[in-house]
Amino acid sequence: MSHTVSEYLTIPEPRRAAIERLALEFVPGRRVALSTHMNADGDGCGSEVALALMLARRGLDVRIVNPTAWPDLFDFLLEGVNDQTSTGSAAFRNLDLLIVLDISDVKRLGNLAESVRRLDVPKIVIDHHIASDDPAGTIVFTDVAACATGELVYDLARVLDYEITPAVARALYAAILTDTGSFRFSNATPRCHAIAADLLAAGVDPEEMYVRVYASAPAGRLRLLAEVLSTLGVDEKLGLAWLSMNAGALEHYGVRQEDLDGIVEHARSIGGTRLALFFRDLGYGKVKVSFRSTGEVDVNDFARQFGGGGHAKASGALIAGSLDEVRERVIASAREFLTRAPRPVAVG
């Protein structure tokens, strides 16, 4: 059955109702802070900027306050946006409204989490992750069917008749482009492509976005990647692959957190891999583990064993212990998990 682009862009009624509830809080003159998770990615940054620009045009006083510094990779989105991240929780003073994007759990706000809990103002959550028991707000607009939080912000613009300027379109495109792995992942739905087409029509230059997001890496990133790839481990029988990174590697190669984006995909790209792992030693008795999967393997379920979570095919966890200890424990659990997990059905 064929569909037109306009049919794909139709906004589901539950989303429309949720957006109309949010609109009651968007009162001109209100002082609003937007925030997202630690080490913000393209979806968090793009969603924040798009919403900040649109609300400012509607007369709200908007600032961005993130728990960690804005990534250099997405500096090009920030023009015309008031980023007060450097002032920390002090930027929450005299606030009328808080909007948290791309987070299902308040703990992902890091050093801002306790300040957010204490805030006595309306707190909105816009997100596409699986819900947690400890959200950052009580006014919630979430849908795990969305390809990115940027998709939900796009729908908000359409329902509320906010203008999608070229700058807003670039921010939303960055959100969707990065969270779908350049439209390669299973969350790259027909609706996602229809939204991308609309954003291109609104002024996005796809080649410029490719260069800014994927072709601006420092040489140190490739040197770091070479070191990480040398740690590759593979269990071909179970479809398991893993990579590791020692503490201090970012500093050694002169690169930043955002330069790690996509590294785990090299492990997932190996033929037959159902579960890919990336272990990053943070250097203070904690190891960050990224989980990626293919097929029917639910890594959100697996990550929850270690206090983590996220999406069915992309999750993460922060685990106490040395790199060797955590890697040994997680790989052993992964082997047990994959033994039970459904395998793809052979065709033909």
N, C-alpha and C positions, 0 to 999 in steps of 0.2 A: 504494500500500500504506500503510495507516494504522498508526500507532504510538501506544502509550500514553506518558504522561509518564515512567512508571517505566522503560520500555524505553529512552527517550532518556537517562535518568540512569545507565544501566548503564555501569560503568567498564571500558574496554578492558583486556584482560589485561596487555599490556606496561606500561601505566601502573600497574596494581595491583602488578606485580612490582617496578617501580622504587620505588614508595612504600614497599613492605615493606622494601626495602634501606635507604632513608632512615631508617626507624623505628629501625633498630639504633643510630643516632647520637643519638636523642632520649632521652638518659638523664637522669632527674631529678637536679637538683643541678648539671648542667653549665652553664657560663657560655657563652652563645651570643650572637653578634652577627649581625644581619641588615643587609644593605645592598642598594642598588639603584643605578641609573645616575645620572649627573649630571642636574640639573634634573628631578628625579623627576616622573613624570606620575601619573595616577589609578591605572593598573595597578600601577606600582611601589609607590606609597604604600599602596594598598588591600591588595595582596598581603602587604606587610611587616606592616602592622598586624594583619591577620587571623591570620597565622602567629604573630606575637609574642604575641597574646592567647591563642591556643590552647596554645602551648608553655608559657607562664607558668602556665596552669591545670594543666599536667601536671608542674609542679615544676621547670622549668628557669629559670635566671637569664638573662633576655632583655633585650638592648638593641638599639636601632637606631643605626647609624653610617653616615651617607650622605656622599658626597663634596661635596654642596652642601646648603644650608639647606633644611629642610622647607618646602614651598610653603604659603603662607597659606591657599590655597584648600582644602586638605585638613586644616587644623588640627582641624576637628571630629571627625576620626577618631582623634586622638592620645590621647584621654582614657584613662588607665590604662596608657599605654605609656611606657617609659623611652627617651627620645630623647637620645642622647649625641653627636649629630652635631657639636656645637660643640667637642668635645674632640679631634676629628680621630682620627688613628691611635692616639693614646694610649688610646682606648677599646678597642683590641685587646689590651691587656696582660692577662695571666693568662686568656687565652681558651682554651676547650676545643673550640669549634666555630664555623665561619663558614658562613652561608647567604646566598648572593647570588641575588637574584630579578630577573627581567625583563631579563637581560643575557646575551648570547652571547659577548661579548668583554671580557676583563678591562680593556682600555684605557678602557672606558666608565665605569670607576670613578674616572677622573680622578686627583686627587691622592692617592687611597687605593690606586691600582693597585700601586705598588711594595711598599707595606706588605703588601698581600694576597698578592703573589707570595712574600714572605719568610715568611709565616705558616707555622709548622710544626704545624698542626692539621688535622683533617679539614675539607675545604672542599666544600660542596654547592652545586650550581647548579640552580635551578628556573626554567625559561624556555620561551618559545614562539617564539623567533626562529630563523632559519636558523643552524646551527652555524658557529662561526668556528674558526680555527686556534689561537686563544689564549684558551681559556675561563678563567673565574675559579676553577674547581675541578675535581676529578677524579671526584667522585661526582655524576653528572649525571641529572637528571630533566627531560627536555625533550620537547616535542611541538609541531611547527609547526601541527598540526591544531587545537590549542586556540585558542579565540577570544581568550584573554588568559591571562597568567600566573595571574590570579585563578581561572580555571577549573581549573588544575592544583592550586592550593591547596585549592579546594573538594573536588576528588577526594581529596586527601590527608586532609582531615577525614573524609570518608565512609569511606575504607578503614581509617583508624586509630580510628574511632569517637570523634572529637573533637567536643565539643558546638559547634554553630553558634549562639552566643548572638546576641541582636539587634545587639550591637556588632560581632561578627565578620561577621554578615550584611551590615551596612551597608558594611563595608570591602570585602568581596568584590563587592557590588553596584556600588560605586564603581569597582572595577577593571574589571569587565565592561562597565558602562555607558559609561565613557570610551573604552575600547579598541575598542568596536564603533561609536563615533560615535552613541551613543544608539540602538543596534540598527539603524543604517542601513547599515552597511558589509557587504560580502560575508562577513565572518567571523561575522556574527550567525546562526549555524546553529540548526536546531531544538533541538539539545542546549543551546546557549547560552540560548535562551528558556526551556527547561525548568528550567535551573539558576536563572535569574532568578525564575521562579515559585516555586521552593522557597525562595529568599531572601526573597521577599515574605511567604511564609507564616511565615518565621522572625522577622519583625518589621520589615522594611524598609518605610518609608513613601515611595512613589515620588514624591509631590509634594514632600516635604521634600528628597529627594535632588536633584530638579530645581532647586529654589530654591538649595540650597547649592552645586551644581556649575555651574549654567548661568545663574542669575539673581541673582548676587551681584557682578557686575562693577563696578569703579569707573568713573566717567565718563571718566577718562583713557583707558580701553581703547577706548571708542567713538571718541574723538578720534584715537587712534593708528590705529585701523582705517580711519578716513576718509582719513588721510594715506597709508596703505599702499595702499588701493584706488585712489588717484589715480595710482599707478605701474603700473596694470594694463597688461600687454602680451598680445596674442592673435595667434596664427597659426591662423586658422580652417581653412585648407586641411589642415594637418597635425594639428589638434586639440591645440595646445600653448597654454598660458596661464601667465603668471608674474606675481609680485608681488615688491616689494623693500622693504627697510627700512634706513634709514641708521643709522650708529652714533650712539649717544646718544639714540635715540628713547625707549627705556624710561625713562631718567632725565628727559627733557624732559616726558613726560606723567605721570610719577609712578606708573608701573605696574611689574609684575614679570614675570619670565620666564614664569610660568604663564599670564599674560594673552595670550600669543601662541598658546596652544593653539587650534587650529581655524581660524586665519587662512588657511592655505593652502587650506582647503576652499572658500573663496569663489572661488578660481580654478578648482578642480575642478568647481564647480557650474555652470559655463558650458556650455551645450548643445554637444555634439560634442567636448568636451575629453577627450583620452585621457591626457595627461600635464600635471600642474600642478606648478609650481616656486615656492618661496618663498625668496628670498635675504635673509639677515640679516647685515649688516656688523657684526662684533663689535668693530671699532675698533682692532685690533692686527695688521693684516695677514692676518686670517683671515675667511672668510665661511662661515656655516652655511647649508647648502642643504637644504630639505625637499622630498622628491619624493613625489607622490601620483599614482595612476593609476586608470583604469577599464578594464573589459574584460580583454583578454588581455595588456595591456602590463605587463611585469615590471620595476618600478622598482628592485628589489633588484639585478637584473642591471645596470641602467644606473648605479646609485649606486656599484657596485664599480669602475667606471672611474675614480672619484675617491677611492678608498680608503674608501668608505662601505658601507652595507648596511642590512639590516633585514628587511622583509617584501616580498612580491611587489607589493603595492599601496601600501605606505607605508615609505619609507626615508629616510635622511639621510646627509649627508657634511659634513666640515669641510675647506675648501679654502683654501690659501694664495693671497693676492693681494688686490687692491683689489676693491671691489664691482663696478665697471665691468668690470674684467678677468675676474673669475670669471663674472659674468653673461653676458658675450659668449661665453666659452669653453663654458660649460655649455649655453647655448641653441643654439649651433652644433652641439654634439654631440647635443643632444636632437633637433634636426631630422634629423640623419643616422639616429639611433636609431629615430625614428618612421617614417621612410621604409621601414625594414626590418621594423618591428614589424607583427604581424598586425592587420588591421582587422576590426571587427565585421561579421558576415554579415547582410545585409539580409534581413528576414523579410517574406514576402508578395509 
